[in-house]
Amino acid sequence: MIRVAIVDDQTLVRHGIRGLLELADDIEVSGEAGDGDGALALVAADPPDVLLLDLRMPGRDGLSALTALAEGGAPPPTLVLTTFDDDELALRALRAGARGFLLKDVTLEQLVDAIRTLASGGTLVQPALTERLVRAARALPEPDGIDDLPAPQPLTEREREVLRLLAGGYANREIAAALHLAEGTVKNHVSSLLLKLGVRDRTRAVLRALQHGLLG
């Protein structure tokens, strides 16, 4: 079972998400919270496999909670559920360690698939958000710690194909199937991508790709 914690300040939203997720055979809701402090308490007491996190909440917001979790060690795979009314806030959440973004009007199937993707180690940026993320990313300075990085090295066409699938949330096995490659070959391409983009993980690779227009 994939254990999911839901953090949203709107009680009806939390209950609605819980009710939907209870329809999936392989997902259970391990806890709920209404703000960032509650999120920290949930994770400390009983770390979930996936954390569903709203960004705009009273008191400690989602970004602050995510930052605190990252500072305290590796946060659980975090899927941001947002109305996406603040591009900069969403991007800063990705920089702080969020592994995916979905709009709150997604279908149950999309939400469940996203949770499964994050639980298996993948990253997901909803395609509908990509254009706005690109515009917002180009308007922001580089994240702390990588502002002195040189521009990414040129990518091969195959690396671009792998990168696009990474941005869509596909795991290595799924990328291998989609591109008719061995899974080991895909791992090599991912390692090359991280090196050329100057980042240490798949989430930052997607962010760097967005900032430099490599997903067009």
Stockholm file with secondary structure:
# STOCKHOLM 1.0

chainA/1-216         MIRVAIVDDQTLVRHGIRGLLELADDIEVSGEAGDGDGALALVAADPPDVLLLDLRMPGRDGLSALTALAEGGAPPPTLVLTTFDDDELALRALRAGARGFLLKDVTLEQLVDAIRTLASGGTLVQPALTERLVRAARALPEPDGIDDLPAPQPLTEREREVLRLLAGGYANREIAAALHLAEGTVKNHVSSLLLKLGVRDRTRAVLRALQHGLLG
#=GR chainA/1-216 SS CEEEEEECSCHHHHHHHHHHHTTSTTEEEEEEESSHHHHHHHHHHSCCSEEEECSCCSSSCHHHHHHHHHHTSCCCCEEEEECCCCHHHHHHHHHHTCCEEEETTCCHHHHHHHHHHHHTTCCEECGGGHHHHHHHHHHSCCCTTCTTCCCCCCCCHHHHHHHHHHHTTCCHHHHHHHHTCCHHHHHHHHHHHHHHHTCSSHHHHHHHHHHTTTTC
#=GC SS_cons         CEEEEEECSCHHHHHHHHHHHTTSTTEEEEEEESSHHHHHHHHHHSCCSEEEECSCCSSSCHHHHHHHHHHTSCCCCEEEEECCCCHHHHHHHHHHTCCEEEETTCCHHHHHHHHHHHHTTCCEECGGGHHHHHHHHHHSCCCTTCTTCCCCCCCCHHHHHHHHHHHTTCCHHHHHHHHTCCHHHHHHHHHHHHHHHTCSSHHHHHHHHHHTTTTC
//
